[in-house]
Amino acid sequence: MKRVMTFMAAVAITTSAVTIADEQRVVYPKGYQENFVEYLSLDRVQNPDQFIRLLANDVAMQGRDENGNFADGSVLVGEVYSVKKNSDGTVKMSTLNRRIKDKLLLVAVIEKQAEFGKMPASVIKTGNWDFGAFKPDGKVAAKNLDECRACHAPLTNSDFLFSGEHIPMK
Ligand code: HEC
């Protein structure tokens, strides 16, 4: 009996991992390194030992409308990096007192499509935006996308984005 239970638990874990991956509707924006514009790079504000490069596609770079909202078809990428450390493990700061980016850890994507809004993938709603998380090689990184949604969802006054104002209005 115990062995059966262990087996069932293993199946349950496997199934939930698959569900997370299947739920991801945003696909890896292939070629973004060449085709997207880098609009901001900064020490991550909520992570003490990471750096982020923010890039946007052409639709997003056309700007926000008079209400501050981006058009459907907008895609933003956040390249999350580890940062250089001192020998004692503390974060190394540059002469500018900024972190120095090291290895690419995660490609975090947010994409706006009308159909994402019509059929939300989650009870946590972020308008027409949905999220995707990828490893540096473009493969899906098994992340709980509800964590992304939960942190971005309260930003109803800035189209669910943290850095949207760094892209000019139309
Ligand atoms: C705990 C809060 C939090 C969580 C969870 C979170 N983000 Fe964010 N996100 C931020 C903050 C803050 C920024 C601004 C840049 C920075 O400091 O990292 C940001 C920026 C972004 C951006 C650039 C556009 C913007 O809103 O400024 C993308 C794309 C993004 N996040 C995707 C994701 C994805 C994908 C996930 C889940 C894998 C995720 N985020 C989870 C807080 C969060």
Residues whose N, C-alpha, C, O or C-beta is under 5 A from the ligand:
A	BS01	HEC	D43 R44 V45 Q46 I52 L76 V77 G78 A108 V109 I110 F131 G132 A133 K143 E147 C148 C151 F160 L161 F162 S163 G164
